Amino acid sequence: MEFGRQKSKALREWIIFSISLGLGAHIVLGLMLHSPDSWPLESLWIDAILISFSVYVVVQLSRSLWWFFRSHLNSEPSSPPEDG
């Protein structure tokens, strides 16, 4: 059963990675189409890779913050102890 859980985690990470790469490619495509003079075609592939990895890093940082705050809020007591 543990193998299935690891497999689903790996699949989830690959899905997030591929969506981030696709989103980064679409960002670069939009930048190139709206401002072709600022984005030379010779170096566009490296810009696409860097922007895609930047998107991936932002997504992973957002997920980490989400899990941190979610676990932090769930670990707090629901009501303060009463003095008295």
Secondary structure, 3 states (H helix, E strand, C coil): CHHHHHHHHHHHHHHHHHHHHHHHHHHHHHHHHHCCCCCCHHHHHHHHHHHHHHHHHHHHHHHHHHHHHHHHHHHCCCCCCCCC
